[in-house]
Amino acid sequence: MRSVPYPDKLQRIIGLFEGLPDGEKRETLIAYADQAASQAPREGENFDLEDVRKDEECTDTVGVFLRVDPDRKVRFRISLGAQVQTLTRAMTAILCRGFEDAPIEEVMEVPADFVPKIVGAELVRQRSQTVYYILTRMKGACKVWLNRERAARAA
């Protein structure tokens, strides 16, 4: 059993943010937001699951693309519409990097309690829907994949 409930890469990102004062947290979030486009699907990539939609709690369309390798480790790609907010863009880059090569079961078990450590309590209060949106979508994709796998084994 892991003593830390987060994948290693996500734990490193959390550690980075925990050591920053609020002003630097915001600057770092903006830097991550600027990197969100690099997390979009690339030409020729194949995915085990694609979920592209516009939800009520988001300002534009978001696509979640999941690939699970034979060792059950995940790779996410996220496409974001032009109207998606900066904080959602930042969380996209953070989560794609933080979950990269983590076992799918580990992603499913990640508690959301790390979000305030990254964005700060004030932004969580102001934008509670936004900060958890991408995490919820990613976990939802993992759940669908696991359900499909279970159904395939039962068939």
N, C-alpha and C positions, 0 to 999 in steps of 0.2 A: 504494500500500500504506500502511495506517495504521501510525503509529509506536507507538500505544497500542492494545493488543488489546481494549479495552473500548469500548462505546458511550459517547458523550459524557456522557449523563446518569448512567450508572453510574460513570464516571470521577470525576465531581463528588462523588458519594456516597462513593466510596472515599477521595478526598482529604479529605473531612470527617472520616471515621473515623480516617484515618492521623494526623491532628493531635491526636487526643484521648487523654488518659491512660485507663488501663483502667476506672477508676470511671465516667468520663464516657461511655466506649464503652457500658458496660452500661446507663446511664441513657438514652442515645440509642437503643439497641436496644429498650428497653422502650417508648419513645415511638413508634418505628416499629411495634412490635407492636400498640400501641393503634390504629394507623392501618390495620391489615390489613383490617378489615371494609369500609373504603372501596374496597378493590380487588375486592370481590365483583361478580359480574355485575349489571347494572342492568336494570330493567324495560324491555322493548322492544329490548334490544341483540341483535344477531345475530352469530353466530360461525362461522368456517370449520371449527373443530374444537372438540369438547367431550370431555374425558376426565375422568370422575368415578369415583373408586374409592378403596377403602381398601387400602393396601399394608401389608405386614408391618412395614416399618420406620417406619410412622407410627401415631400413637395414634388417629386418627380419619379419616374420609373427607375427601379433598381433591379439588376439581374444578379442572381447568385448562381455561380457555376462551381460544382464540386467534382473533384476527381479523388477516388480512393484507390491507392495502390494495392498490390497483392499482400503487403504487410499490414493493411488496414490503416495506413497513414494518409492524412488528407492534404489536399492542396485546393485552396479556394481562389477563385477569380471573381471580381465584382465589377459590374458595369454600372455607372451612375449617370443619370440624366443631368442635363446642364443646370437644372434648378435645385439640385440636392445641396443642402446646407453644408457649411464648412465643417461643423462638428461631426456630421455624418461622414463626410469625406475623410476626416482624420481617423475616426473609429474604423473605417474601412481599411485604411492602410495598416493601422495598428493590429487589427484582428487578422488580416490576411498574413501578415508577417508573424504574428504571435502564434497562430495555429499551424503554420507551415510544418509539415511532416509530423504532426502530432497524431497519435492514434485516435480514430473516430470516437471511441468510447470516452476518451479523455476530454475531447471537445464537448461532448454531451454533458459531462459532469462539471464543467467549469461553472462556478457560481458567479453571479453578476456583481458580487461585492467589490471587484477590482475597479469597476468603472469610476467611482468617486476618487480613487487613488490616482487615476490618470487625469481626469478632467477637472477635479476639484468639486467640493460639495456645492458651491454656489451655482456652477453651470449645470450640475445634475438637477438642482431644484428648478432652475429656469427652463431647462430643456429636457425634462425627464424622458419624454417619448423618444426624442432624437438619439440620446446617448445609448439607449438599449436596442434600438431598431435593428441595426446590422447584426448584433449578437443574436437576437431572436431569429432573424432570417437564416443565419448560418446554422444555428442549432436545428431549426426546422428542416433545412436541407439534409442534415445528418440523420435526423429522425426518419425522414422519408426513405433515404437510402437504406438505413437499417431495417425498416419495415419491408422494403422490396427484397432485401437479402433474405430475411426470415421467410417471406412468402415463397421465394424461389427454392429454399431448402426444404420447405414443407411439401412442395409440389412433387 
